Amino acid sequence: MSEMVAFRQGTSMPSRETILRYVVETVNQITELEPALHLLPWSGVNSAIYEQRFAQCYDEGLCAAQTSAPNVPQGILPSTDWAQGIGLLCFAAGYMSAGERPLTHNQLCDFVKQAAVGLSPIEGEAASGFSTVRSIALPVFRRLQRDGHASRILLLQTLLHLVAWKSASQYARQQAQRLLWMGGI
């Protein structure tokens, strides 16, 4: 798979505002699905708090790059897994932007994996460098996006793939795989 700029193809160094706008757009897309899926523990809570937290993580990444000390912001460690993961990605984007390094999905995820080493509260996807996202979700999402599918279809079909291959429930995996074999969403 070719390495592409993580946020928008053709942009080698997106600005802080651009990165944070994409983060907010992503959270908003997930929020659209939340009423049906009940995935997010903060449903109904003012998301501006999280927007501020993610902006702070980006800024802390910039500061850490200037001091050559990629210390993970302590404010995201007690967060929920999803907020922790997004916060770490924002931190990585800030750190890498300060060094004018290209923001590719692999480089961002690898940075998060390295930064998470030895931090006990960070586990799961973030600690693995988002291996499930990179190996399952991202290829499906990009293929569907390339084929011109609507945003909601992109998200639902990607979620169906994640359930089909990573669900803890054997029944859910089997049913999701059956749906995929029948053509998916």
N, C-alpha and C positions, 0 to 999 in steps of 0.2 A: 504494500500500500504506500502510495506516495505521501510524503510529509507535507501537510498544508498548514497555513497560518491558522491558528486555533479559532480565531474569532471571525474573520472574514478573509476569504482568499484574495490575494493581491495587496494586502495591507501588511507591510513588514513590521511596523511599530505603531499599534493603535494607542491612542491617548488614554489617560486615566478615565476621562468621561466616557469614552467609547466602550472601554472594558466594563465599567460599572453599568452602563446602559444595557449591555448584552446580558450581564448577570441579572439585572432586574427583569428584563424581557423573559429570560429563562425561568426565573422564579414565578413570574406571572403566568407563563404557559403551564407550568406544573400546577399552579393554583387553580387554573381553569378545570383541570381534571380532578382536583381534590374532592369536590362534593360527591362525585360518583365513587371515588376510590378510598376516601378517608385515609390518605397517606400522611398528611402533614399535621403534626401536633399543634401547630400554631394557627390553625384555621380560625379566621375571624380576628386574629390579633393584627394590630397595625404593623404592616410590613416595613414601614419606614425605619423601625428600630433595626431590622436586619440590614436594610440598605446602608444605614450608618455604620453598622458593624463591619460590613464587607468593605466599605470605603476606608474604614480605619485599618483593616487588614492590608489593603493595597498600600496605604501610606506607610504602614509599619514595614512592609516589604521594601519600599524605597529607602527608608532609613536604615534598615538592616544591610542593604547593599552598600550604602555609603560607609558603614563601619565594618564591612566584610564579615559580618556575624549573622548568618541566617537563623536567628533564634525565632521560633514560632511564637506568635502573639499569645500571651497567656489568656486573653479574653475569650479566645475561641475554644480553649481546651475543655471547659465544662459544658460546651454546647451539645445539642443533639447531633447525631452522626451527620445528617444532611447539612446542617449549618456549619459544622466543623469542616466538612469536605469543601464546601463552597468558600468558606473563609480561608482555608489553606490554599486553594487555587487563586484567590485574590491576592494573598500574600506572595505566592510564587510569581504572579503576573507583575506585581510591583517590584519585586526583587530583580526579575529578569529585565523589566523595562528600564530600570536604572542603569543596567549594564548594556542597554540597547541590543539585547539578545532577541532573536526572533521568538515570538510566542507561538510555538507549535504545540499541538495536543500532547505529543510524546514528551517534549521537553518540560512542559508544565507538570505533567503527571510524574515524571521521573524526579523532578525537583521536590514535589510533595512527598514522594516516597523516601527520598534521602533526608528531608527535614523531619519526617515522622520517626526516624530511627531513634529508639531510646525514649520516646515519649509515651508512657504507658496509657494515657487516656485516648491516644489516637490508635484506632484499630480498624479492622474491616477494610472497606474499599480504599480509604485514604492511605492507610498503612501499606497497602499493596500497590500503590501508585495507580489506583483506579483500574485494576486489571480487567474486571468485568465490563466496565464501561468501554475500555479500549478494545476488548476482544469480541464483545457481543453487541452492545448498544450502539456504539459509534459507527461501525460498518453498516448496520441496518439503517440507522438514521440517515447517514449520508447517501446510501443507495436510494432510499425513498425520496429524499430531498432532491437528488439529481433527477429523479423521474417526475418531479413536479407535484408531488402529493401535498395536500393541505396540512397545515400545522397540526391539527388535532389527529389526523391519520398518522402522521410521523410519530407523534408521541405514543398513541395507543398501540401501534404495531411494534414499536421499539419496546414498550412495556410488555407486550405479549411475548416477545422473544426472551426478555429477561426472566419472565415467569417460567417459560418453557425450559430454560436451561439452568436456572439458579434458584428456583423456589425450594424452600425447605419441605414443602408438602409434595409427596409423590403424586397425589391425586391432581393437584394444581398443575404440576409439570406435565402430566399425561394429557389433561384437558387442553392446556395451552398448545402442546405439540399437535394434538388432534386438530385444533382450530387452524394452526399454521399449515398443516398438511391439506386442509380444505381450502386454503387460499388466504387465511388470515382475516384481517379487518376489511 
